Amino acid sequence: MGTLDILSAFLWTVLTGGNPANVLPGVASGPFGGAITESTLAAPIGLLVHFAIMLAMVAVYVVVAQRVPLLKRQWVVAGLLYGLILWGVMYGIVLPLRFGSPFPAEGWALVRQLISHCLLVGLPLAWIARREPVSAA
């Protein structure tokens, strides 16, 4: 899911005329500020930040899905809704708090964001989490 999400960020950036080399430094600037974007470590730090955020998103869903069996039975709906929740949290709370302004959430920008969060994160996550955990023998 993390890989699909970051690849979609690269793809959407290219398709909208942006420079994909700015994606990971942009992610790193979230917790570390804009000065990090000039560092040679900006891209690897951005990738680490991205996967740390994804780990938190996955952990929350997996823990809740283990306690709420309906999420496993209705995994398609649950995954799409979780992707919508993730989008809402990221674009409605996290990014505006960090950067001080709302991010674009209309037209094609909104469609791209929802495709990434719902179809490339929420849905695969719910599909994987629907399975029973493997127990150690």
Secondary structure, DSSP 8 states (H G I E B T S, - for coil): -HHHHHHHHHHHHHHTT--GGGHHHHHHHHHH-GGGGGSTTHHHHHHHHHHHHHHHHHHHHHHHHHH-HHHHHTHHHHHHHHHHHHHHHIIIIIHHHHHSS----SHHHHHHHHIIIIIIIIHHHHHHHTS------
